[in-house]
């Protein structure tokens, strides 16, 4: 069993919101690796970062992503930094990957000033800008489809993703 599609993108791209809508429309389950990590660790991600450090979080994330890619049969959303791991990027080559692309202005509107986002604890705007620049090439590397989400509403993005997954769309984010 493998995911119908894997969603990647920086925080605020809409992976959870669009992923849940696409899963509902296709009649498949939705899974979020961040939620699985929290369940496994027994605490929220910010606490994992504080108590155990980012390295421990990334190790747990690698395990959760790898097992989910092998056993989850719905729409799977990865945490924004999951693609930093080379092994994860290689594993994604065998899957349909939807990169939800977002620019800084829209990402900031969606995530606010980082409440509950450990990587945005200090200087959220500058940090998010850096994360976008650092990760975009990696998202593009693993993407089967790229969907631009800036200035668009969830139903429009969801319809485009569904068309792409059914082979009737282009992925340009019109």
PAKOL-886352 format. One record per residue: residue number from 1; x, y, z of N, C-alpha, C in turn. Coordinates in nm, 3 decimals, padded with zeros to 5 digits. Example, Ala and Ser with C-alpha at 12.3 -4.5 7.8 and 13.67 -1.06 7.14 Angstrom:
2
> 1|01.319|-00.569|00.780|01.230|-00.450|00.780|01.320|-00.330|00.780
> 2|01.285|-00.225|00.708|01.367|-00.106|00.714|01.290|00.003|00.787
***
This chain:
174
> 1|00.085|-00.118|00.000|00.000|00.000|00.000|00.089|00.124|00.000
> 2|00.048|00.223|-00.074|00.123|00.349|-00.080|00.023|00.465|-00.083
> 3|00.068|00.583|-00.045|-00.022|00.698|-00.051|-00.073|00.725|-00.193
> 4|-00.196|00.775|-00.202|-00.250|00.820|-00.329|-00.166|00.938|-00.378
> 5|-00.131|01.026|-00.285|-00.044|01.140|-00.313|00.018|01.187|-00.183
> 6|00.137|01.245|-00.196|00.208|01.302|-00.082|00.218|01.452|-00.105
> 7|00.177|01.529|-00.005|00.182|01.675|-00.015|00.306|01.726|00.056
> 8|00.380|01.814|-00.013|00.496|01.879|00.046|00.484|02.030|00.026
> 9|00.555|02.104|00.109|00.557|02.250|00.100|00.590|02.308|00.235
> 10|00.626|02.434|00.234|00.662|02.503|00.357|00.537|02.524|00.442
> 11|00.557|02.552|00.571|00.443|02.580|00.658|00.361|02.695|00.598
> 12|00.230|02.679|00.601|00.142|02.781|00.545|00.106|02.758|00.399
> 13|00.159|02.653|00.338|00.128|02.626|00.197|-00.013|02.570|00.180
> 14|-00.065|02.507|00.285|-00.200|02.450|00.276|-00.202|02.298|00.271
> 15|-00.094|02.234|00.311|-00.086|02.088|00.302|-00.199|02.019|00.379
> 16|-00.226|02.065|00.499|-00.331|02.003|00.579|-00.469|02.039|00.528
> 17|-00.493|02.166|00.506|-00.626|02.212|00.461|-00.663|02.152|00.326
> 18|-00.574|02.165|00.229|-00.602|02.111|00.094|-00.598|01.959|00.098
> 19|-00.503|01.904|00.172|-00.493|01.759|00.180|-00.620|01.694|00.234
> 20|-00.676|01.753|00.339|-00.801|01.701|00.395|-00.915|01.711|00.293
> 21|-00.920|01.822|00.221|-01.027|01.841|00.121|-01.012|01.743|00.005
> 22|-00.889|01.722|-00.041|-00.865|01.628|-00.151|-00.899|01.486|-00.105
> 23|-00.856|01.449|00.015|-00.885|01.316|00.067|-01.036|01.293|00.076
> 24|-01.109|01.392|00.126|-01.255|01.380|00.136|-01.318|01.362|-00.001
> 25|-01.272|01.441|-00.097|-01.328|01.434|-00.232|-01.299|01.299|-00.298
> 26|-01.184|01.241|-00.268|-01.147|01.113|-00.328|-01.194|00.993|-00.246
> 27|-01.247|01.020|-00.126|-01.296|00.912|-00.041|-01.185|00.826|00.018
> 28|-01.072|00.890|00.049|-00.958|00.819|00.108|-00.921|00.888|00.240
> 29|-00.846|00.821|00.327|-00.806|00.885|00.452|-00.701|00.993|00.430
> 30|-00.693|01.084|00.527|-00.590|01.187|00.528|-00.496|01.159|00.645
> 31|-00.368|01.172|00.620|-00.270|01.156|00.727|-00.170|01.270|00.725
> 32|-00.128|01.311|00.842|-00.031|01.420|00.856|00.084|01.367|00.941
> 33|00.204|01.364|00.884|00.316|01.305|00.959|00.344|01.381|01.088
> 34|00.319|01.512|01.091|00.339|01.586|01.215|00.245|01.535|01.325
> 35|00.121|01.506|01.289|00.025|01.453|01.387|00.067|01.314|01.434
> 36|00.118|01.233|01.343|00.165|01.099|01.379|00.284|01.109|01.474
> 37|00.374|01.201|01.446|00.491|01.223|01.532|00.446|01.262|01.672
> 38|00.351|01.356|01.681|00.302|01.399|01.812|00.239|01.283|01.888
> 39|00.163|01.201|01.817|00.099|01.086|01.881|00.204|00.988|01.932
> 40|00.303|00.961|01.848|00.409|00.867|01.887|00.492|00.918|02.004
> 41|00.523|01.047|02.001|00.606|01.106|02.106|00.527|01.135|02.234
> 42|00.397|01.144|02.220|00.313|01.174|02.335|00.319|01.321|02.377
> 43|00.362|01.406|02.285|00.367|01.550|02.314|00.371|01.628|02.184
> 44|00.334|01.756|02.191|00.335|01.842|02.071|00.477|01.865|02.018
> 45|00.485|01.894|01.890|00.616|01.918|01.827|00.697|02.026|01.896
> 46|00.636|02.141|01.934|00.719|02.240|02.004|00.787|02.184|02.129
> 47|00.717|02.095|02.201|00.777|02.034|02.320|00.889|01.937|02.282
> 48|00.874|01.866|02.170|00.981|01.777|02.124|01.107|01.859|02.097
> 49|01.089|01.972|02.030|01.203|02.060|02.000|01.271|02.107|02.129
> 50|01.190|02.150|02.226|01.246|02.203|02.351|01.307|02.092|02.436
> 51|01.234|01.983|02.454|01.279|01.876|02.543|01.391|01.791|02.484
> 52|01.381|01.762|02.355|01.470|01.663|02.295|01.563|01.720|02.187
> 53|01.529|01.837|02.134|01.610|01.900|02.031|01.562|01.868|01.890
> 54|01.606|01.951|01.796|01.564|01.932|01.657|01.616|01.801|01.599
> 55|01.737|01.759|01.635|01.793|01.634|01.581|01.705|01.514|01.618
> 56|01.657|01.510|01.741|01.569|01.400|01.784|01.437|01.406|01.708
> 57|01.385|01.528|01.689|01.262|01.543|01.612|01.281|01.492|01.469
> 58|01.391|01.532|01.405|01.417|01.492|01.266|01.433|01.340|01.254
> 59|01.495|01.277|01.353|01.510|01.130|01.351|01.373|01.063|01.358
> 60|01.288|01.111|01.447|01.153|01.058|01.459|01.074|01.085|01.330
> 61|01.093|01.203|01.274|01.025|01.238|01.149|01.065|01.143|01.036
> 62|01.195|01.112|01.024|01.242|01.018|00.921|01.172|00.883|00.934
> 63|01.162|00.834|01.058|01.098|00.705|01.082|00.951|00.708|01.043
> 64|00.881|00.812|01.086|00.738|00.824|01.059|00.712|00.838|00.909
> 65|00.791|00.919|00.841|00.772|00.937|00.697|00.797|00.805|00.625
> 66|00.906|00.737|00.658|00.939|00.610|00.591|00.828|00.507|00.609
> 67|00.779|00.492|00.731|00.674|00.393|00.754|00.543|00.434|00.687
> 68|00.513|00.563|00.686|00.390|00.610|00.623|00.395|00.592|00.471
> 69|00.510|00.613|00.410|00.523|00.595|00.265|00.503|00.448|00.225
> 70|00.527|00.358|00.318|00.511|00.216|00.290|00.372|00.163|00.322
> 71|00.302|00.229|00.414|00.181|00.166|00.464|00.053|00.250|00.462
> 72|00.062|00.377|00.425|-00.057|00.463|00.431|-00.120|00.475|00.293
> 73|-00.249|00.449|00.284|-00.317|00.445|00.155|-00.403|00.563|00.120
> 74|-00.376|00.680|00.175|-00.458|00.797|00.143|-00.374|00.914|00.098
> 75|-00.418|01.033|00.137|-00.342|01.155|00.110|-00.255|01.180|00.232
> 76|-00.125|01.194|00.211|-00.030|01.210|00.320|00.038|01.345|00.309
> 77|00.030|01.425|00.417|00.098|01.554|00.423|00.224|01.539|00.507
> 78|00.338|01.581|00.451|00.463|01.578|00.524|00.488|01.712|00.591
> 79|00.557|01.708|00.704|00.601|01.832|00.767|00.692|01.907|00.671
> 80|00.695|02.039|00.684|00.769|02.124|00.590|00.916|02.090|00.575
> 81|00.979|02.040|00.681|01.122|02.010|00.676|01.155|01.866|00.644
> 82|01.057|01.782|00.623|01.082|01.639|00.599|01.172|01.617|00.479
> 83|01.162|01.703|00.379|01.241|01.685|00.256|01.388|01.722|00.274
> 84|01.425|01.772|00.390|01.566|01.801|00.416|01.648|01.673|00.422
> 85|01.584|01.562|00.454|01.653|01.434|00.463|01.668|01.372|00.323
> 86|01.791|01.341|00.287|01.818|01.286|00.153|01.748|01.153|00.132
> 87|01.743|01.069|00.234|01.674|00.941|00.223|01.526|00.958|00.197
> 88|01.466|01.057|00.262|01.325|01.086|00.239|01.304|01.130|00.094
> 89|01.391|01.219|00.047|01.377|01.264|-00.094|01.388|01.147|-00.190
> 90|01.480|01.056|-00.166|01.494|00.939|-00.253|01.369|00.852|-00.247
> 91|01.314|00.833|-00.128|01.194|00.752|-00.113|01.075|00.811|-00.186
> 92|01.070|00.943|-00.193|00.957|01.010|-00.260|00.958|00.991|-00.410
> 93|01.069|00.948|-00.468|01.078|00.927|-00.613|00.978|00.824|-00.662
> 94|00.936|00.734|-00.576|00.842|00.629|-00.613|00.696|00.667|-00.591
> 95|00.671|00.794|-00.557|00.536|00.837|-00.520|00.492|00.958|-00.602
> 96|00.361|00.980|-00.605|00.305|01.102|-00.663|00.315|01.209|-00.556
> 97|00.393|01.314|-00.585|00.420|01.419|-00.487|00.365|01.552|-00.540
> 98|00.281|01.615|-00.459|00.223|01.744|-00.494|00.291|01.851|-00.407
> 99|00.364|01.941|-00.473|00.428|02.053|-00.406|00.331|02.169|-00.408
> 100|00.282|02.209|-00.289|00.197|02.327|-00.278|00.290|02.445|-00.254
> 101|00.305|02.526|-00.356|00.399|02.638|-00.353|00.330|02.763|-00.298
> 102|00.401|02.834|-00.211|00.349|02.958|-00.154|00.465|03.055|-00.140
> 103|00.438|03.181|-00.163|00.540|03.284|-00.145|00.530|03.342|-00.005
> 104|00.630|03.420|00.033|00.644|03.470|00.169|00.520|03.544|00.219
> 105|00.466|03.636|00.141|00.354|03.718|00.186|00.235|03.632|00.225
> 106|00.197|03.537|00.140|00.083|03.452|00.170|00.115|03.356|00.284
> 107|00.237|03.304|00.290|00.275|03.213|00.398|00.262|03.283|00.533
> 108|00.307|03.407|00.541|00.299|03.482|00.666|00.153|03.506|00.705
> 109|00.069|03.538|00.609|-00.073|03.557|00.638|-00.133|03.431|00.698
> 110|-00.089|03.316|00.647|-00.149|03.189|00.689|-00.095|03.138|00.822
> 111|00.034|03.158|00.850|00.090|03.104|00.975|00.098|03.209|01.085
> 112|00.071|03.335|01.052|00.081|03.440|01.151|00.225|03.461|01.192
> 113|00.246|03.492|01.316|00.382|03.518|01.363|00.443|03.397|01.432
> 114|00.396|03.279|01.394|00.465|03.158|01.434|00.423|03.094|01.563
> 115|00.311|03.131|01.621|00.266|03.068|01.745|00.257|02.917|01.725
> 116|00.327|02.841|01.808|00.326|02.696|01.798|00.416|02.641|01.689
> 117|00.495|02.725|01.628|00.588|02.682|01.523|00.730|02.701|01.575
> 118|00.795|02.595|01.621|00.925|02.612|01.686|01.032|02.678|01.599
> 119|01.028|02.654|01.469|01.130|02.715|01.383|01.107|02.864|01.362
> 120|00.989|02.914|01.401|00.960|03.056|01.384|00.965|03.133|01.515
> 121|01.023|03.073|01.617|01.025|03.136|01.749|01.101|03.269|01.750
> 122|01.205|03.278|01.671|01.285|03.401|01.665|01.272|03.461|01.525
> 123|01.236|03.587|01.515|01.226|03.659|01.388|01.150|03.579|01.281
> 124|01.021|03.562|01.299|00.943|03.476|01.211|00.952|03.510|01.062
> 125|00.946|03.638|01.028|00.948|03.676|00.886|01.081|03.636|00.820
> 126|01.191|03.670|00.884|01.323|03.637|00.827|01.344|03.486|00.822
> 127|01.299|03.418|00.925|01.316|03.273|00.929|01.234|03.206|00.821
> 128|01.110|03.248|00.804|01.024|03.189|00.701|01.081|03.217|00.562
> 129|01.132|03.336|00.542|01.196|03.370|00.413|01.313|03.276|00.386
> 130|01.396|03.254|00.487|01.510|03.164|00.474|01.463|03.022|00.443
> 131|01.361|02.973|00.515|01.311|02.838|00.493|01.258|02.821|00.351
> 132|01.187|02.922|00.303|01.136|02.917|00.165|01.251|02.905|00.065
> 133|01.352|02.989|00.082|01.466|02.988|-00.011|01.544|02.857|-00.002
> 134|01.564|02.807|00.118|01.641|02.685|00.140|01.568|02.563|00.085
> 135|01.438|02.556|00.107|01.364|02.433|00.078|01.303|02.426|-00.061
> 136|01.275|02.540|-00.124|01.208|02.538|-00.255|01.276|02.444|-00.355
> 137|01.409|02.450|-00.371|01.472|02.357|-00.467|01.449|02.209|-00.433
> 138|01.441|02.180|-00.304|01.419|02.041|-00.262|01.275|01.998|-00.290
> 139|01.180|02.089|-00.267|01.040|02.058|-00.300|01.027|02.034|-00.451
> 140|01.091|02.119|-00.529|01.084|02.103|-00.675|01.150|01.973|-00.720
> 141|01.256|01.935|-00.652|01.327|01.810|-00.685|01.236|01.689|-00.670
> 142|01.152|01.686|-00.567|01.069|01.568|-00.541|00.931|01.576|-00.605
> 143|00.893|01.692|-00.655|00.755|01.714|-00.701|00.723|01.643|-00.832
> 144|00.611|01.575|-00.831|00.550|01.526|-00.954|00.467|01.639|-01.015
> 145|00.398|01.714|-00.927|00.314|01.827|-00.966|00.343|01.944|-00.873
> 146|00.341|02.065|-00.930|00.355|02.187|-00.850|00.229|02.269|-00.867
> 147|00.170|02.309|-00.754|00.048|02.388|-00.755|00.074|02.517|-00.677
> 148|00.057|02.628|-00.744|00.076|02.759|-00.682|-00.050|02.791|-00.601
> 149|-00.030|02.828|-00.474|-00.146|02.851|-00.386|-00.168|02.998|-00.353
> 150|-00.076|03.085|-00.391|-00.085|03.227|-00.355|-00.213|03.290|-00.408
> 151|-00.282|03.362|-00.319|-00.401|03.437|-00.359|-00.518|03.351|-00.402
> 152|-00.513|03.224|-00.367|-00.619|03.131|-00.410|-00.689|03.073|-00.290
> 153|-00.812|03.033|-00.309|-00.892|02.973|-00.203|-00.882|02.821|-00.211
> 154|-00.906|02.757|-00.098|-00.894|02.611|-00.089|-00.975|02.535|-00.195
> 155|-01.102|02.570|-00.221|-01.176|02.491|-00.320|-01.112|02.492|-00.459
> 156|-01.055|02.605|-00.498|-00.989|02.617|-00.628|-00.862|02.531|-00.633
> 157|-00.784|02.538|-00.526|-00.660|02.459|-00.518|-00.694|02.311|-00.516
> 158|-00.795|02.274|-00.437|-00.837|02.135|-00.427|-00.881|02.081|-00.563
> 159|-00.959|02.158|-00.635|-01.005|02.116|-00.768|-00.886|02.094|-00.862
> 160|-00.787|02.182|-00.855|-00.669|02.165|-00.940|-00.593|02.038|-00.904
> 161|-00.574|02.015|-00.775|-00.501|01.895|-00.733|-00.575|01.769|-00.776
> 162|-00.706|01.766|-00.759|-00.784|01.649|-00.800|-00.770|01.627|-00.950
> 163|-00.776|01.733|-01.028|-00.757|01.720|-01.173|-00.619|01.663|-01.206
> 164|-00.518|01.709|-01.135|-00.382|01.658|-01.158|-00.373|01.509|-01.124
> 165|-00.432|01.472|-01.012|-00.426|01.332|-00.970|-00.504|01.241|-01.064
> 166|-00.604|01.297|-01.128|-00.683|01.219|-01.224|-00.626|01.228|-01.365
> 167|-00.519|01.307|-01.379|-00.453|01.317|-01.509|-00.517|01.415|-01.604
> 168|-00.600|01.509|-01.553|-00.667|01.603|-01.642|-00.624|01.746|-01.621
> 169|-00.523|01.770|-01.537|-00.479|01.907|-01.509|-00.333|01.927|-01.546
> 170|-00.290|02.053|-01.540|-00.154|02.086|-01.579|-00.064|02.126|-01.463
> 171|-00.119|02.166|-01.351|-00.038|02.202|-01.235|00.030|02.336|-01.243
> 172|-00.035|02.429|-01.310|00.028|02.560|-01.326|-00.017|02.662|-01.222
> 173|-00.123|02.631|-01.151|-00.173|02.726|-01.050|-00.226|02.852|-01.112
> 174|-00.313|02.837|-01.209|-00.365|02.949|-01.288|-00.410|03.067|-01.208
***
